[in-house]
């Protein structure tokens, strides 16, 4: 599977995961400022060269076609799912940050 297509599918699924909704839930223990701070930090991380290597590792180890050519191993499948969840979590925290900043800007404009 093409890495770009795999990434698209992983991130598309993150929209359906409910991760962002959980991050923004009041009972999670994070306030809006903490979510924004975390989102800014993660977004900065994704713009660095190191994240490119991490992302390549995630995509390589999450590729279902590549998994077919290896011996079936439940541990490797679990690790691939965990890596995909990490990628989705980073994506959703950044989107939660953007959502909070947009709401804050709207409130400023209304005032």
BELSUL-V631846 format. One record per pair of residues at least 24 apart in sequence whose ideal C-beta (glycine too) atoms are under 7 Angstrom apart, sorted by sequence separation. I is the first residue (numbers start at 1). J is the second residue. D is the distance in whole Angstrom. If there is no record, write none. Layout:
BEGIN
i=I j=J d=D
i=I j=J d=D
END
This chain:
BEGIN
i=58 j=83 d=4
i=58 j=84 d=7
i=58 j=86 d=7
i=58 j=87 d=5
i=46 j=90 d=7
i=42 j=90 d=5
i=42 j=93 d=5
i=43 j=94 d=5
i=7 j=59 d=6
i=10 j=62 d=7
i=42 j=94 d=6
i=6 j=59 d=5
i=39 j=93 d=5
i=38 j=93 d=6
i=39 j=94 d=5
i=3 j=59 d=5
i=6 j=62 d=7
i=6 j=63 d=6
i=39 j=96 d=6
i=40 j=97 d=6
i=39 j=97 d=2
i=35 j=96 d=5
i=36 j=97 d=5
i=1 j=63 d=5
i=35 j=97 d=6
i=1 j=64 d=7
i=1 j=65 d=5
i=36 j=100 d=5
i=35 j=100 d=6
i=36 j=101 d=7
i=32 j=100 d=5
i=19 j=88 d=6
i=23 j=92 d=6
i=19 j=89 d=6
i=23 j=93 d=6
i=17 j=88 d=6
i=20 j=92 d=4
i=24 j=96 d=6
i=19 j=92 d=4
i=23 j=96 d=5
i=10 j=84 d=5
i=14 j=88 d=3
i=13 j=88 d=7
i=20 j=95 d=6
i=20 j=96 d=5
i=10 j=87 d=6
i=11 j=88 d=7
i=14 j=91 d=5
i=10 j=88 d=6
i=14 j=92 d=5
i=11 j=91 d=5
END
